[in-house]
Amino acid sequence: MKLFTSPLAFVAVAALSSTTSAKSGPISVAYVEVNDNSITNVGDYTLADGSNAFDIAIIFAANINYNGSSAVLYNNPNVQAVLDDADNQIRPLQAKGIKVLLSILGNHQGAGISNFATQAAAADFASQVSDALNQYGLDGVDLDDEYADYGTNGTPQPNDQSIGWLISALRTDLGDKLVTFYNYGPASDYLSSSSASIGSQLSYSWNANYDSYEAPNIPGLSKSQLSPAAIDIPTTPQSDAVSFAQETVADGYGVYMTYDLGNGDDSSYISAITQALYGQAATYTP
Ligand SMILES: *[C@@H]1O[C@H](CO)[C@@H](O)[C@H](O)[C@H]1NC(C)=O
């Protein structure tokens, strides 16, 4: 359905708690495909009152590889370059109060978030994620159940416990960092029928079907934690992006998700959204 394909940690958390955004309304999320575009764009849009247009920037995306026995967190060279350049590409966003997350998805090798065979295997992968977030001073992880190609390399099919094991292990390892869920794939099916407490371990979730408005159905997540809107900036008509923003506010949801913010000035589209969400235009200042 889509087009795609320590001390540091302390500083990052401290920066988060000093978020200066004065706007009221839903938080806004911007995924950036860092193979093509710079994550720093997320910090370049500012509302009239000085607030950030976007509250969460998501690095899209790290991968889940398979090494013959286990899921292994893998960064392609473009993702790795962003992480290695955190001082210039991540810390400035965090200094503005924007939370920076790492998206994780499959890589056609059979390993994914829905087929951990044991709780221990899920916990092992969660610890790899936790180590990476700490190493690079990131604010959380976004889980995306795409491109795993379950069954490849003799891997098992999805099961109904894997995603819950992973989320629980991440929550334990990550403390108050964000754990967010892109509501897609087998993990989406299993979460929607999961225990009533699963939502208490997630921070946010968003609709994943671009150019549509439908809140994820995940037990225990409140409206304030959900984005019914799924906006693919390059392809979702601006009129839809605006009407979904209006509906988000009218319906009392707390999150508005966009994918594929590009390089350069897209402020007429972004402004149309922020007018509907916050009653303020957005300006672009690279
Ligand atoms: C595969 O990755 C797991 C988890 O990191 C590790 O424990 C194991 O030694 C690795 N196996 C191989 C064959 O590299």
The ligand as an ORCA input file, in Angstrom:
! r2SCAN-3c Opt
* xyz 0 1
  C      22.744    -13.801     15.965
  O      22.343    -12.719     16.769
  C      22.131    -13.079     18.125
  C      21.518    -11.902     18.816
  O      22.307    -10.767     18.705
  C      23.461    -13.521     18.727
  O      23.273    -13.875     20.075
  C      24.001    -14.683     17.943
  O      25.277    -15.006     18.407
  C      24.072    -14.357     16.459
  N      24.378    -15.552     15.726
  C      25.206    -15.547     14.668
  C      25.375    -16.826     13.965
  O      25.813    -14.546     14.314
*
